[in-house]
Amino acid sequence: MSKERSIREEEEKRLTEVLGIVERRLLKELSVLGERRGDVVGIRQEFWDDVSFNFSDETELGETWSSIVQQAEILAERERSHKVASTAASRLALQRDNPYFARINFKEAGDGFKESIYIGRGTIVGDDGETFYVYDWRAPVSSLFYDHEPGPASYETPSGTIEGELTLKRQFVIRRGVLKHVFDTDETIGDEILQAVLSERSDTSMKSIVATIQKEQNRIIRDEKHKLLVVQGAAGSGKTSAALQRIAYLLYRYRDTLTPDQIVLFSPNPVFKGYVSRVLPDLGEANMRQMTFQELIESRLGRRYEVEDLFSQTEALSAAEGTPEGDARETAARYKGSKHFFETVNRYLKRLEKEGVKFRLLRFRKDTIVSVEQMEEHFYGVLGHEHFGDRLAKLRRWLNVQLDQWVDSQLKEPWVQEAAELTDDEEYQRAYVELRRRGGYGEETFDDEAQISELLMKRAAENAIAPLRKAVKGFRFLDPLATYRELFRSRTLFTACAPDGRLPAGYEWMAQRAEETMDRKELDHEDATPLLYVLEALEGFRKVDGEVRHLFVDEAQDYSPFQAAFLRRRFPRARMTVLGDFNQAIYAQAEESGGFGGWTRLVPAQETEVWRLSTSYRSTEPIVNFSKRILKPEDAEGISPFHRQGEEPLLASCADGAELADRIAADAKALLETGYATIGVIAKTARECANASALVKERLGDDVPVTLVTGGSANLPRGVSILPSYLSKGIEFDAVLVWDASDARYGREQDRKLLYTVCTRALHVLHVYCLGAPSPLLAASGGSVPATDSSSAQASNEAPTAADAAPAAADAAVPTNSGALPRAAKVQSATDVPSSAEVNR
Ligand SMILES: Nc1ncnc2c1ncn2[C@@H]1O[C@H](COP(=O)(O)OP(=O)(O)OP(=O)(O)O)[C@@H](O)[C@H]1O
């Protein structure tokens, strides 16, 4: 028998044994699940039958109440165990499909103890409770698989380093419980598996990468030492993937103390949120909390102000591009995200401890209950020696006392008496019960009547000022906007607070803009974070999320230094993992920061680690090379493609919009017919997308699904998605068709990173179309295409020919992994090379 066959037989036997264990356990869990479900349904149906009702006196009432509580507790307990059984069953079902993906043999130094270790998405222990059939990929020993090739190897455990020798490294492709491929490898992670995984057609949600985590990614996933982890990685180098597997790792490593809701991931937009939401459930873990920065802002400011979001700001800047107004706004957006402004605001807050907080008076009809001056006097006088962050809460207490006194002062007023007379029976009954409870109501006497009418009047007055009580509770007597705005009303104040004592460029424009917008309670996006910071500082950061233990920020280069500093204040206990790519910094607000938003300043250097990921896994080699040439050479230097081949990107000029739409529609159709699942048509702005969508839909008719993706979209659909450049952040498509990368659209230096971001969304196929002359940023990518006719050029500097244009889509049909099959690694048999559809994730 050949060596390959004997290996296969050995592994098949082992697989059957493991599947037997999983199967038995799954059946058991399913039967527990059935029972629990029956219990829960039964208790819910009969809930009220088992409660004894008796309201005759206080004791009976108490007993009725405890019998309800008891029933509710039984129900909650059964629901909990139903959930436990259901989680276990889904985990086992995943394991039955694909119990493990790798095996290593490791001989420990010293005693020479040799062990075969199988690695999968979750642990499988034998019925004896001791034999480990499969180790979780996050177990310390599993590191050996990701970090080493056969030979001397070691791994870290909580009790120290284990040294030894890796004598075998084997990978499996198991699908639906059937062993499809097995092969040994002598590379860190077998190249052929990775080739096959990367050649797969994409999906509308991201997949896990546990079977093919690369060594440099593994370091990020398992880092436990640092308070701040900064990952600078090329487009498609696996930053988001590393972040998500890291979350799964942390949940496993600290499973007794860390829960998913103590982990927050900041995502760039709602589409991305949907896109990554399957990864953790597929790994058998519950999802962490996810939010966008905009949602954080909306939750605090949205009810009081009309807040512009980042996308609207980007659209507004794009529409005003090149005008004095547009330039001024861009300068303002950049400045208000800067470290200089953050420091200015901080110094302003210091001054506010002594003077300057703006309040709003409490007024009932025309009556001032507490004036602004009285509040200032109390805040800066009586409370002047208190800690600044506590003062507002104390002022609130004092205001409530003022309201109490005011209510008392009103009892003789005719309006209160009138209101009290309108009291309905129910209200009267309630007042009666309350007086009895207080022991103040005896026999029917004149005095009792007086008491009840006083109570009714009090209630009437209280009802009338209920909105004021609510406003006081919500700190609405504070005027954060006016307080913030003062910085743009007084030049002397600003210069006194600025660290260098100077007004920033464009100050006059900012001041005027504040007058125009803030009166209408409208907030430009660039003002939202500073305002929120001022508000929270005045309130003593009472909404601080101290429970959050890990904060992940993806696309971190898009955050301004101001926002970075704000997040640090808001999540003070959290360790931070921030991931980004300075080559993809596309928003005005982050430009001042050189792309990394001042993250590294937040935590002392000795508690910070900066990792770089340079291999780009997403796109084929030709696409990576094409995209790199959009960047300045010094920025592109560190980016290397993973050697996966595919067709050369296409760059073509179109004479007019109709031709552009014709070609994109034809490409999209042909690519879908070839089997590509997701096609991204990416235009620069939302306005262009609306136009593109109408034109493309018209050409494709109802047979081809075409979706216009907007800032509010929560999911990426299959088929053709038409979306603006900034919404394509973090996501990917089998094929990207760029809608108009002309000089007119991407002509400025500021557009470089945006165009790079757009082109790097493509996995297998990239077609870049221009209306007229291509952007000069594409010149090095082969962009010297005549603007006049519909000529096109393969980006490898081939001379453009007319034939290149239309058949491009057909060319794209060639599966891009055709030239990318195994390299030197030892493959068990030629037929063992996995096809792209059969690879473990
Ligand atoms: N080790 C790996 N094994 C398999 N696939 C991988 C690996 N690393 C990355 N990928 C794939 O590469 C693609 C890009 O990964 P990901 O989105 O995590 O990169 P990114 O650095 O966040 O990209 P961007 O900055 O462009 O958003 C994904 O399809 C991901 O599955």
The ligand as an SDF file (V2000), in Angstrom:
LIG
                    3D

 31 33  0  0  0  0  0  0  0  0999 V2000
   -4.6870   33.9510    7.1410 N   0  0  0  0  0  0  0  0  0  0  0  0
   -5.6550   34.0570    6.2600 C   0  0  0  0  0  0  0  0  0  0  0  0
   -6.2170   32.9670    5.7360 N   0  0  0  0  0  0  0  0  0  0  0  0
   -7.2070   33.0570    4.8320 C   0  0  0  0  0  0  0  0  0  0  0  0
   -7.7120   34.1930    4.3870 N   0  0  0  0  0  0  0  0  0  0  0  0
   -7.1970   35.3230    4.8790 C   0  0  0  0  0  0  0  0  0  0  0  0
   -6.1440   35.3200    5.8260 C   0  0  0  0  0  0  0  0  0  0  0  0
   -5.8540   36.6000    6.1340 N   0  0  0  0  0  0  0  0  0  0  0  0
   -6.6880   37.3660    5.4070 C   0  0  0  0  0  0  0  0  0  0  0  0
   -7.4910   36.6020    4.6550 N   0  0  0  0  0  0  0  0  0  0  0  0
   -8.5450   37.0430    3.7460 C   0  0  0  0  0  0  0  0  0  0  0  0
   -8.1360   38.2350    3.1250 O   0  0  0  0  0  0  0  0  0  0  0  0
   -9.2360   39.1070    2.9760 C   0  0  0  0  0  0  0  0  0  0  0  0
   -8.9250   40.4250    3.6230 C   0  0  0  0  0  0  0  0  0  0  0  0
   -8.9190   40.2750    5.0190 O   0  0  0  0  0  0  0  0  0  0  0  0
   -9.3690   41.4480    5.9780 P   0  0  0  0  0  0  0  0  0  0  0  0
  -10.6330   42.0480    5.5140 O   0  0  0  0  0  0  0  0  0  0  0  0
   -9.2850   40.9140    7.3620 O   0  0  0  0  0  0  0  0  0  0  0  0
   -8.1780   42.4720    5.6900 O   0  0  0  0  0  0  0  0  0  0  0  0
   -8.0100   43.9620    6.1720 P   0  0  0  0  0  0  0  0  0  0  0  0
   -6.5610   44.1190    6.4410 O   0  0  0  0  0  0  0  0  0  0  0  0
   -8.9410   44.2560    7.2820 O   0  0  0  0  0  0  0  0  0  0  0  0
   -8.3880   44.7340    4.8500 O   0  0  0  0  0  0  0  0  0  0  0  0
   -8.8070   46.2540    4.5950 P   0  0  0  0  0  0  0  0  0  0  0  0
   -7.8420   47.1340    5.3220 O   0  0  0  0  0  0  0  0  0  0  0  0
   -8.6660   46.3800    3.1280 O   0  0  0  0  0  0  0  0  0  0  0  0
  -10.1920   46.3810    5.0470 O   0  0  0  0  0  0  0  0  0  0  0  0
  -10.4290   38.4000    3.5650 C   0  0  0  0  0  0  0  0  0  0  0  0
  -11.1340   37.7470    2.5510 O   0  0  0  0  0  0  0  0  0  0  0  0
   -9.8150   37.3730    4.5000 C   0  0  0  0  0  0  0  0  0  0  0  0
  -10.6290   36.2450    4.6500 O   0  0  0  0  0  0  0  0  0  0  0  0
  1  2  1  0
  2  3  1  0
  2  7  2  0
  3  4  2  0
  4  5  1  0
  5  6  2  0
  6  7  1  0
  6 10  1  0
  7  8  1  0
  8  9  2  0
  9 10  1  0
 10 11  1  0
 11 12  1  0
 11 30  1  0
 12 13  1  0
 13 14  1  0
 13 28  1  0
 14 15  1  0
 15 16  1  0
 16 17  2  0
 16 18  1  0
 16 19  1  0
 19 20  1  0
 20 21  2  0
 20 22  1  0
 20 23  1  0
 23 24  1  0
 24 25  2  0
 24 26  1  0
 24 27  1  0
 28 29  1  0
 28 30  1  0
 30 31  1  0
M  END
$$$$
